[in-house]
Amino acid sequence: MNANVMSNSGDAHPLQGIFDRARRRDLSISDLFQVAETLNGAGQASQAIELYKTWVAFNEGNPLAHLAYFNFSVVLRQSGDSAGAINALRTCLALSPKFGPAHINLGRTLEDFGLADQAVQQWRTYLEATAEVNADKINHRLMSLEHSGRLLEAVGRLAEAEAALWQAIELQPSKREAGQHWTALRLRQCKWPVLVGSLHVTTRQLLDSMSPLTLGCYSDDPLFQLGKAFRYNKTLVGAPVDISLVPRNLPRKKVGTGRPVRVAYLSSDLRDHAVGFALREVFELHDKTSVEIYAYYCGEGGDGDETQSRIMKAVSCWRDIRGVSDLDAAKQIVADEIDILIDVNGYTKHARTKIFAFRPAPVIVNFCGYPGTMASPYHQYMIADEHIVPPESEIYYTEKVLRIACNQPLDRQRTIAAQPTRAQAGVPEEAFVYACFNGMQKITDECFARWMTILSATPGSVLWLLSAEEETHQRLCGEAVKHGVDAARLIFAPKAANAHHLARIGLADLFLDTFPYGAHSTAADAITMGLPILTVPGKSFAARFCASIVAAANVPELACATPEEYVARAIAFFQDRPSLAAVRKKIMDGRDASVLRDIPGLARRLEELFWQIQGDAERGETPVPDLRNLDLYYEVGAEVVLEGVGFEADGPYRQRYLSKFARLHDYAPIQFDDRLWTAEAASRA
């Protein structure tokens, strides 16, 4: 039974016979599903709903009735009747209490209504009901645990979330979704060591489950991050997409024609978000006679906020693709005749990486939203600066690196509230205030130990941190006590609106950056408010970002060569306040003329790069990402990371890799690449 049979029927009312069969209990469940699916696919959801209503009303006692109610709920939810879907799912479960998909969907629907407790309880009900084991129940049990962990984290019940996710990991360690959330959650809670295995789960499996972004907080290893990004891309996108589904646009002739190059930014963060704050003035300053800017928005919320409103006014075309499939979004980009498509998400929340896999524009660029390489076959360029990616570090990226003066755009028009007093901000009036306003996930045990060394050597000083969950506060206070530091010297700044947070930043005396994932926009905020920031640049993108910002602010001396120098200088500034005051004065005196705040210059430089990219494309010189040996860099990198080496200079770090490559090469020859494992390097290894 299919749409053609129905539409070609001589019956004046072709569906009437179907409804009659449903009433006579003569319509099988498979025929019901086929007809309903055909109706729904043809845009006749209301008819599909009526058919389900009729079938369930007249087929009470059918052993497969729970399946009918389940599919009925799906159509109801798709048509916007979530309350009806909930009722259908509850009836389904009344008929088949252990039917896993209904538990999953009912929990998700309750979650959509903001009923977090009821959603989690629904999944727990299924977990309690499935003590016996079979393949289907394991899969549904896994999904229930994963959904519970995700939602519990979202509502701030972190300990419960971690426990649920750990159960999911132990149930199927090879499934990485739960491990990805679990490792990120451990970092967010400052639980050290982060990776703790068990009889059922190895630390290698936990490392494998980390996302590329989380890995940046855990290890300063750009070669492993390169391999991780490569594997993550394959997992995220899945099997190679059928790019024949999307027409391929060849580069259009723009150079020398007087027509602007059409550039599109695709992001989930074009709203009141760090990325949105960074880019909104850039959009406004682009020369519209040189570049025509399109924006594709794929994030949550943002509707009507200040940042999104400003961006929408600044661009030539704004498209909301939140409800659009990856394939259809790619087709829209092709139809819009985009010359250069910029990925402003990378591997971050709400990224739509699969859109780029369809190659909807002749050139794809990685810029601004993600601190690292995409290691994909279709990201051809990356825009960075010489401090973050010096020439000798280009081997850590698959994209061709193009450079701007500083990788951190900012908005010079941001609103800043009146500065409060220290008492109003909750910090001691006379104390020397060290501060770090980075997220808790960036604080490692080694980083915290350095801070405690600093506090131990500077009597009366305090450390001002952004607030988190109370359990995390207590954990850090406990760690301080272990280091011989009074827990009262740790002060946690409550959440504040952005304008008020900016206003209070300047009350601190010295910002202490984290390692390996340092401050990005937070560092720019600190410099904006005249607050000096000490940092230790590492090897990876995230570990070098803050050094780029202090260089752009004309205080490169705040970048320390080693962690030991970082500690010594933090103590020295406490002991020599006039020297710190001089640095602060230097920042403020040169602030408005600094590279960091030259946003018109940044807009012009980006336009130069866009035209350079366009010229490359028209000449057939767009680079092809080199993906050779990336799986091997991942395997060797996992071994290196699990050795637990912290800060390491570039020379010894590369030699560590080369030695391991040489050992593997002796066993089975490895093809040379243009990265680290070159013929010349192999001869010396």
C-alpha positions in Angstrom: 0.0 0.0 0.0 1.5 3.3 -1.0 0.7 6.8 -2.1 0.4 5.9 -5.8 -2.2 3.2 -5.1 -4.2 5.6 -3.0 -4.0 8.5 -5.4 -4.9 6.3 -8.4 -7.9 4.7 -6.7 -11.3 5.2 -8.4 -12.8 5.8 -5.0 -14.0 9.4 -4.7 -12.7 9.4 -1.1 -9.6 7.2 -1.3 -8.9 7.4 2.4 -12.4 6.4 3.4 -11.6 2.8 2.8 -8.5 3.0 4.9 -10.5 4.5 7.8 -13.2 1.8 7.4 -10.6 -0.9 7.6 -9.2 0.7 10.8 -12.6 0.6 12.4 -13.2 -3.0 11.3 -9.8 -3.9 12.9 -8.8 -5.0 9.4 -5.9 -2.5 9.0 -2.6 -4.1 10.0 0.0 -2.2 12.0 2.4 -2.2 9.1 -0.3 -0.8 6.7 -1.2 1.8 9.3 2.4 3.0 9.6 2.9 3.0 5.8 -0.3 5.1 5.1 0.4 7.4 8.0 3.9 8.0 6.9 2.8 8.7 3.3 0.2 11.2 4.5 2.7 12.9 6.9 5.3 13.1 4.2 2.8 14.6 1.8 2.0 17.4 4.2 -1.2 15.9 5.4 -0.3 15.5 9.1 -3.8 16.2 10.2 -5.1 13.2 8.2 -2.3 11.0 9.6 -3.3 12.0 13.2 -7.0 11.2 12.5 -6.0 7.8 11.1 -4.0 7.0 14.3 -6.9 8.2 16.5 -9.3 6.0 14.6 -7.0 3.0 14.7 -6.2 3.1 18.4 -9.9 3.8 19.3 -11.1 0.6 17.5 -8.1 -1.7 18.0 -8.0 -2.0 21.8 -6.3 -5.2 22.8 -4.0 -5.4 19.7 -0.7 -6.7 21.0 1.1 -4.1 18.9 -1.0 -1.2 20.0 1.9 0.3 22.0 3.7 0.8 18.7 0.8 2.6 17.2 0.7 5.0 20.2 4.4 5.6 19.9 4.3 6.5 16.2 1.1 8.5 16.9 3.1 10.5 19.5 5.8 11.2 16.9 3.4 12.7 14.4 1.7 14.7 17.2 5.0 16.2 18.3 6.0 17.0 14.8 2.7 18.8 14.3 3.2 20.9 17.4 0.9 19.0 19.8 3.4 18.2 22.5 0.7 17.7 25.1 -1.0 15.1 22.9 2.3 13.5 22.3 2.8 13.1 26.1 -0.6 11.5 26.5 0.1 9.1 23.6 3.5 8.2 25.1 2.0 7.5 28.5 -0.6 5.3 27.0 2.1 3.5 25.1 4.0 2.9 28.4 0.9 1.8 30.1 0.6 -1.0 27.5 4.3 -1.8 27.4 6.1 -0.5 30.5 9.6 -1.5 29.3 9.4 0.0 25.8 12.6 2.0 25.8 12.0 4.4 22.9 8.8 5.7 24.6 10.7 6.4 27.9 13.4 8.3 25.9 10.9 10.4 23.9 8.7 11.1 26.9 11.7 12.3 28.9 12.8 14.5 26.0 9.3 16.0 25.6 9.1 16.8 29.3 12.5 18.4 29.1 11.2 20.6 26.3 8.6 21.9 28.8 11.3 22.7 31.4 10.2 19.8 33.6 13.8 18.6 34.4 12.9 16.5 37.4 10.1 14.7 35.7 12.3 14.0 32.6 15.1 12.6 34.7 12.6 10.5 36.7 11.1 9.1 33.5 14.5 7.9 32.4 15.2 6.5 35.9 12.0 4.6 35.7 13.2 2.8 32.6 16.6 2.2 34.2 15.0 0.5 37.2 12.7 -1.5 35.0 15.5 -3.0 32.8 17.7 -5.0 35.2 17.7 -7.9 32.7 20.1 -7.5 29.8 19.8 -7.8 26.1 21.1 -5.7 23.2 18.1 -3.4 22.8 17.8 -2.8 26.5 21.5 -2.0 26.8 21.1 0.6 24.1 18.0 2.2 25.6 19.6 2.0 29.1 22.6 3.8 27.7 20.5 6.5 26.1 18.6 7.0 29.4 21.8 7.4 31.3 23.3 9.8 28.7 20.1 11.9 28.6 19.9 11.9 32.4 23.5 13.0 32.7 23.2 15.7 30.1 20.1 17.2 31.6 21.3 17.0 35.2 24.4 18.9 34.2 22.3 21.5 32.5 20.3 22.1 35.7 23.4 22.2 37.8 23.1 18.8 39.6 26.7 18.0 38.7 27.4 15.1 41.0 24.3 13.3 39.9 25.2 14.0 36.3 28.7 12.6 36.7 27.3 9.5 38.3 24.8 8.9 35.5 27.4 9.4 32.9 29.9 7.1 34.6 27.3 4.3 34.6 26.9 4.9 30.8 30.6 4.8 30.3 31.0 1.5 32.2 28.1 0.1 30.3 29.7 0.7 26.9 33.2 2.2 27.1 33.5 2.2 23.3 30.6 4.6 23.0 32.2 8.0 23.4 29.3 10.4 23.9 29.0 9.8 27.6 32.7 10.0 28.1 32.9 13.3 26.2 30.4 14.9 28.6 32.0 13.2 31.7 35.5 14.4 31.0 34.3 17.9 30.4 32.3 17.8 33.6 35.3 16.6 35.6 37.3 19.6 34.3 34.4 22.0 35.1 34.3 20.7 38.7 38.1 20.8 39.1 38.2 17.1 40.0 41.8 16.0 39.8 43.1 13.8 38.4 40.6 14.3 35.6 40.9 10.8 34.0 40.3 8.0 36.5 39.7 4.6 35.1 38.2 1.4 36.6 38.2 -2.3 36.0 35.9 -1.7 33.1 37.2 1.5 31.6 40.8 2.5 30.8 42.3 6.0 31.0 43.0 5.6 27.3 39.3 5.1 26.6 38.5 8.2 28.6 41.1 10.2 26.7 39.7 8.9 23.4 36.3 10.1 24.4 37.4 13.7 25.0 36.2 16.3 22.5 38.9 18.5 20.8 37.8 21.5 22.8 38.0 19.7 26.1 41.4 18.3 25.2 42.7 21.9 24.9 42.0 22.4 28.6 43.8 19.1 29.5 47.0 19.0 27.4 49.3 21.4 25.5 50.0 18.9 22.7 49.2 20.4 19.3 50.1 17.2 17.4 47.7 15.1 19.4 45.1 17.9 19.1 45.6 17.7 15.3 45.0 13.9 15.4 42.1 14.3 17.7 40.4 16.9 15.4 40.9 14.6 12.4 39.2 11.7 14.2 36.5 13.8 15.7 35.7 15.2 12.3 35.2 11.7 10.9 33.0 10.7 13.8 31.0 14.0 13.8 30.3 14.0 10.1 30.1 10.3 9.8 30.6 8.5 6.4 31.7 10.9 3.7 28.7 12.9 2.7 27.4 12.6 -0.8 28.6 15.9 -2.1 26.8 15.3 -5.4 23.6 16.3 -3.6 24.7 19.9 -3.6 25.7 21.7 -6.8 29.3 22.8 -6.8 29.9 26.5 -7.4 33.2 27.2 -9.2 35.1 30.4 -8.2 33.4 33.4 -9.8 35.5 36.1 -11.5 35.6 39.0 -9.0 39.2 40.2 -9.1 39.4 43.3 -11.3 35.6 43.5 -12.0 34.6 46.0 -9.4 32.2 43.6 -7.9 32.5 42.8 -4.1 33.6 39.4 -2.9 30.7 37.7 -1.1 31.8 36.4 2.3 29.5 34.5 4.7 30.0 33.9 8.4 28.2 30.7 9.7 27.9 30.6 13.5 25.7 29.7 16.5 27.2 32.6 18.5 26.1 35.7 16.6 24.3 36.9 19.7 25.2 38.1 23.2 28.1 35.7 23.4 31.9 36.2 23.6 32.1 35.5 19.8 29.2 37.9 19.0 30.7 40.6 21.2 34.1 40.2 19.4 32.7 40.3 15.8 29.9 42.8 15.9 32.0 45.9 15.4 34.0 44.1 12.7 30.7 43.5 10.8 29.9 47.2 11.1 33.2 48.3 9.8 33.6 46.1 6.8 33.8 48.1 3.5 30.6 47.1 1.8 31.9 48.1 -1.6 34.7 45.6 -1.2 33.0 42.7 0.6 29.4 41.7 0.8 28.7 40.1 4.1 26.2 37.3 4.7 25.4 35.7 8.1 24.0 32.3 8.7 22.8 31.8 12.3 22.4 28.3 13.8 22.4 29.0 17.6 20.0 29.0 20.5 18.1 32.1 21.5 19.6 35.5 20.7 16.3 36.7 19.2 16.3 40.5 19.7 19.3 40.8 21.9 21.6 43.8 21.3 24.4 42.0 19.6 22.2 40.1 17.2 20.3 43.3 16.3 23.5 45.1 15.5 24.9 42.3 13.4 21.6 42.0 11.5 21.7 45.7 10.6 25.4 45.5 9.6 25.3 42.5 7.2 23.9 42.5 3.7 21.9 39.3 4.3 20.9 37.5 7.5 19.6 33.9 7.4 18.3 31.9 10.3 19.1 28.3 9.6 18.2 26.8 13.0 15.3 24.8 11.7 17.0 23.9 8.4 18.7 20.6 7.7 22.4 20.5 6.9 21.7 19.6 3.3 19.1 22.3 2.8 21.4 24.9 4.5 24.2 23.9 2.1 21.9 24.3 -0.9 20.9 27.7 0.4 24.5 28.8 0.6 25.1 27.6 -2.9 22.0 29.5 -4.1 23.3 32.6 -2.4 26.5 32.3 -4.5 28.9 32.6 -1.5 32.5 33.0 -2.6 34.1 32.5 0.9 32.4 30.6 3.7 33.8 31.2 7.2 33.3 28.6 10.0 33.0 30.6 13.2 32.2 27.5 15.3 34.7 24.9 14.7 34.2 22.0 17.1 32.1 24.0 19.7 28.5 23.8 20.9 25.8 23.9 18.2 28.4 23.6 15.4 27.0 22.6 12.0 30.2 21.0 10.6 28.3 18.8 8.2 27.2 21.8 6.2 30.8 22.6 5.4 31.3 18.9 4.3 29.0 19.5 1.4 31.5 22.2 0.1 28.7 24.8 -0.5 31.3 27.5 -1.3 34.5 27.4 -3.3 36.6 28.2 -0.2 36.1 27.5 3.5 38.0 29.3 6.2 38.4 28.6 9.9 38.3 31.8 11.9 37.5 33.3 15.3 35.3 30.7 17.0 37.6 27.7 17.6 41.2 27.6 19.0 42.7 25.0 16.8 42.8 23.2 13.5 39.8 21.6 12.0 41.9 18.9 10.4 39.2 18.3 7.8 39.4 17.8 4.0 37.4 21.0 3.3 38.7 23.7 5.6 41.4 25.2 3.4 42.5 28.3 5.3 42.8 29.5 8.9 43.1 33.1 10.0 45.4 33.6 13.0 48.3 35.8 14.0 52.0 35.4 14.3 52.0 35.0 18.0 49.5 32.2 18.1 50.8 30.5 15.0 54.4 31.5 14.3 55.8 30.0 11.0 57.5 27.1 12.8 54.1 26.0 14.3 52.3 25.7 11.0 53.0 22.0 11.0 50.3 21.7 13.7 47.5 22.8 11.3 46.1 21.3 8.1 44.8 24.7 6.9 47.0 27.3 5.2 47.6 30.0 7.8 46.9 33.6 6.9 47.7 36.3 9.4 46.1 39.3 11.0 47.7 41.5 13.6 45.8 40.1 16.5 43.4 37.2 16.6 41.0 38.8 19.2 38.5 41.2 17.7 36.7 43.3 20.2 33.9 45.9 20.3 35.1 49.3 21.4 31.4 50.3 22.0 30.7 47.8 24.7 28.8 49.2 27.7 30.8 49.3 30.9 29.0 50.1 34.2 30.4 52.4 36.9 33.2 50.8 38.8 32.1 49.5 42.2 34.3 49.8 45.3 36.2 46.7 46.4 33.8 46.3 49.3 30.9 46.3 47.0 32.6 43.7 44.8 33.4 41.5 47.9 37.2 41.8 47.9 39.4 43.3 50.7 40.1 47.0 50.4 43.8 46.8 51.3 44.8 43.3 50.1 46.9 42.5 47.0 44.3 40.9 44.7 45.4 38.2 42.3 42.6 37.3 39.9 41.6 34.8 37.3 38.3 35.2 35.5 38.7 32.2 33.3 36.2 29.3 33.5 36.8 26.7 36.1 37.4 24.0 33.4 40.7 25.8 32.5 42.1 25.4 36.1 44.4 22.3 36.2 46.0 20.8 39.3 49.4 22.1 38.2 48.0 25.6 37.5 46.4 25.7 40.9 49.5 24.5 42.7 51.4 27.4 41.1 48.8 29.8 42.4 49.2 28.4 45.9 52.9 28.8 45.7 52.3 32.4 44.8 49.9 33.0 47.7 52.2 31.3 50.2 55.0 33.7 49.3 52.7 36.8 49.4 51.2 37.3 52.9 47.8 38.8 53.0 47.1 38.4 49.3 43.9 36.8 48.0 42.9 35.0 44.8 39.7 36.2 43.1 38.0 33.6 40.9 34.7 33.4 39.0 32.1 31.6 41.0 30.9 28.1 40.1 28.9 25.5 41.9 29.3 25.5 45.7 30.8 21.9 45.6 33.6 23.2 43.3 34.3 26.1 45.6 34.6 23.7 48.6 36.9 21.4 46.5 39.2 24.3 45.6 39.2 25.5 49.2 40.2 22.0 50.3 43.0 22.0 47.8 44.2 25.3 49.1 44.4 24.0 52.7 46.4 21.0 51.4 48.9 23.5 50.1 49.0 25.3 53.5 46.9 28.3 52.3 43.9 29.5 54.3 40.8 28.8 52.4 39.4 32.3 53.2 42.0 33.7 50.8 40.0 32.3 47.9 37.2 34.7 46.9 34.5 33.7 44.4 33.0 36.5 42.3 29.2 35.9 41.8 27.8 36.0 38.3 27.1 39.5 37.0 25.8 41.1 33.8 28.6 41.7 31.3 28.7 45.5 31.8 29.0 45.1 35.6 31.6 42.3 35.3 33.8 44.5 33.1 33.5 47.3 35.6 34.8 45.1 38.5 37.7 43.5 36.7 39.9 46.5 37.2 39.7 46.2 41.0 42.2 43.4 40.9 45.9 44.0 40.9 47.2 41.2 38.7 45.4 38.6 36.5 47.0 35.1 36.6 46.4 33.2 33.4 45.7 29.5 33.2 47.7 26.9 31.4 47.3 25.1 29.0 44.1 26.8 27.9 44.6 30.4 28.6 42.4 33.5 28.5 41.0 34.6 25.2 38.2 37.3 25.2 38.7 37.4 29.0 42.2 38.6 28.5 41.0 41.3 26.1 38.5 42.4 28.8 41.2 42.6 31.4 43.5 44.7 29.2 40.5 46.9 28.3 40.1 47.7 32.0 43.8 48.2 32.5 44.5 45.0 34.4 47.9 43.4 33.7 47.8 39.7 32.9 50.7 37.2 33.4 50.7 34.3 31.0 52.9 31.4 29.9 52.6 30.7 26.2 52.8 27.0 25.3 52.7 25.3 21.9 49.1 24.9 21.0 46.6 27.6 19.8 44.7 27.9 23.1 48.0 28.0 25.1 49.3 30.9 23.0 46.2 33.1 22.7 46.8 35.2 25.8 50.4 36.0 24.8 49.0 37.3 21.5 46.7 39.7 23.4 49.4 41.1 25.7 51.7 41.6 22.7 48.9 43.5 20.9 48.4 45.6 24.0 52.1 46.6 23.9 53.1 44.7 27.0 54.8 41.5 25.6 56.9 41.4 28.7 53.9 39.9 30.5 54.4 36.6 28.6 56.7 34.4 30.7 59.1 31.8 29.2 58.4 29.1 31.8 56.0 28.3 34.7 58.8 29.0 37.1 59.2 32.5 35.7 55.5 33.0 35.9 55.5 32.3 39.6 58.6 34.4 40.3 57.2 37.4 38.5 53.8 37.2 40.2 55.6 37.3 43.5 57.9 40.1 42.3 55.0 42.3 41.4 53.6 41.8 44.9 56.9 42.9 46.3 57.4 45.8 43.9 54.1 47.6 43.6 55.5 50.6 41.7 56.8 48.3 38.9 53.2 46.9 38.6 51.8 50.4 38.6 54.1 51.2 35.7 52.8 48.3 33.7 49.3 49.3 34.4 50.0 52.9 33.3 51.7 51.6 30.1 48.5 49.6 29.3 46.2 52.5 29.8 48.3 55.1 28.1 48.7 53.0 25.0 45.3 51.3 25.1 43.4 53.2 22.5 46.3 53.3 20.0 47.1 49.6 20.5 46.8 46.9 17.8 44.3 45.2 20.1 41.8 48.1 19.6 42.5 48.8 16.0 39.3 47.3 14.8 39.2 49.4 11.6 42.6 48.1 10.8 41.5 44.6 11.5 38.5 45.0 9.1 40.7 46.3 6.3 43.2 43.4 6.9 40.4 40.8 6.7 39.2 42.3 3.5 42.8 42.1 2.1 42.9 38.4 3.1 39.5 37.8 1.5 40.7 39.2 -1.8 43.9 37.2 -1.5 41.8 34.0 -1.0 39.5 34.9 -3.9 42.5 35.5 -6.1 44.0 32.1 -5.2 40.6 30.5 -6.0 40.3 32.2 -9.4 43.8 31.0 -10.3 43.1 27.5 -9.2 45.6 27.8 -6.3 43.3 27.1 -3.3 45.4 24.9 -1.0 44.4 21.2 -0.3 44.7 20.1 3.3 47.4 17.6 4.0 45.9 14.8 6.1 48.7 12.3 5.8 49.6 10.2 8.9 47.0 12.0 11.1 45.7 8.7 12.6 49.3 7.9 13.5 49.9 11.3 15.1 46.8 10.5 17.2 48.0 7.1 18.3 51.5 8.4 19.2 50.0 11.5 20.8 47.7 9.5 23.1 50.8 7.7 24.3 52.6 11.0 24.9 49.7 12.6 26.7 49.2 9.6 29.0 52.9 10.0 30.1 51.7 13.0 32.0 54.3 15.6 30.9 53.2 19.1 31.7 54.9 22.2 30.3 57.5 21.2 27.7 59.6 23.2 25.4 59.1 22.7 21.7 62.4 21.0 21.0 62.1 18.1 23.5 58.4 17.8 22.7 59.1 17.2 19.0 62.0 14.8 19.7 59.6 12.8 21.9 57.3 12.3 18.9 60.2 11.6 16.5 61.6 8.9 18.8 58.2 7.1 18.9 57.7 7.5 15.1 61.2 6.0 14.6 60.4 3.0 16.7 57.2 2.4 14.8 59.0 3.0 11.5 61.5 0.2 12.4 58.7 -2.2 12.8 56.7 -1.2 9.7 57.8 1.7 7.3 55.7 4.9 7.7 55.2 7.2 4.7 56.9 10.5 5.1 54.8 13.7 5.4 55.5 17.4 5.3 54.8 17.9 9.0 57.1 16.3 11.5 57.9 12.9 10.0 59.9 14.1 7.1 62.7 12.1 5.4 65.3 14.5 6.9 63.8 14.2 10.4 63.6 10.4 10.1 67.3 10.2 9.3 68.2 12.1 12.5 65.7 10.3 14.8 
